[in-house]
């Protein structure tokens, strides 16, 4: 008996319309309930499968028939114009081995032991940023003064980027993440690679106690200067871009739910579950780990997926699946832990997850003590939205206290 054909649906464009920046797009929930594998149109104009169910997303992450490379990359469907995260990457023939080798190289730097050793420095960086905001006095834009500044300082500190050299690369990573201008994305990627190439040359001459120096010192395994420069560029990009949106929207979630903020203030030991809830509910665009290409023909619940087709794993919808979470639309800092999909799953779980969690915990355990009476000076619905980037998020967070 032939399997059922894929459900026939219109081809909505992604990103889906999102009237409320703290809620997933309504259409995402409808698709999850009716058609968890639905055809959509990407910002690049290509067709893709939008995967919205919690279990469906986990299945794709766990299935070796899907990867980030493509047999014919020049003709592969694309998510957007970004040269780094808009389309296929890596070698189709060696992707599984390359992924394992990369994780083996980088995972020691983000292990629980390494992160615990970094914690005092993380705490000091958070205190420095918050103290500067207090010293400047209200009003303030927490987007630029906290959500952008802190992740940049954290990843640069970890990699060993000197303070005087941190200003330019933020502009380049934003250009790289853009969904509309491929030439700009390529130009920014070239500038970032040149920047990290200079950093590698300096670490060769004057190594320090940091990740980049350790990568430079690694022997064998094909780690030439260009490879180390690319790893540095990737870490600089991934190490702060998505965290910006998580900090911005985490603050908004806390401000929109004062009763949850009060629960956390009375029960500081709940900071871990509060961080998980922020990660679960924050809605932002996708990066390399949130889309996949079918390496061969596959089938899920009667839906036929052909080799080479693009799948977009929409964690914002999966994280609101009633299959996995009771009352999934509510923000509950006391929610019993259940793995959310924001940081991936299984073999594709984000290497930097311990750093992300530690960074969010350090901020949300301090910010409301440092800035008592924190409140927005503009309605949430009037905030600027970063619609031109794969990472989404907002462009401002005006507050007073």
Buried (B, 14 or more C-beta within 10 A) or exposed (E): EEEEEBBEBEEBEBBBEBEEBBBBBEBBBBBBEEBBBBBBBBBBEBEBBBBBBBEBBBBBBEBEBBBBBBBEBEEBBBBBBBBBBBBBBBEBEEBBEBBEEBBEBBEEBBEEEBBEEBEEEBBEBBEEBBEEBEEEEBEBBBBEBBBBBBBBBBBBBBBBBEEEEBEEBBEBBBBBBBBBBBEBBBBBBEBBBEBBBEBBEBBEEEBEEBBBBBBBEEEEEEBEBEBBBBBBBBBBBBBBBBBBBBBBBBBBBBBBBEEBBEBBEEEEEBBEBBBBBBBBBBBBBBBBBBBBBBBEEBEBEEBBBEEBBBBBBBBBBBBBBEEBBEEBEEBBBEBEEEBBBBBBBEEBBBBBBBBBBBBBBBBBBBBBEBBEEBEBEEEEEEBEBBBBBBBBBBBBBBBEB
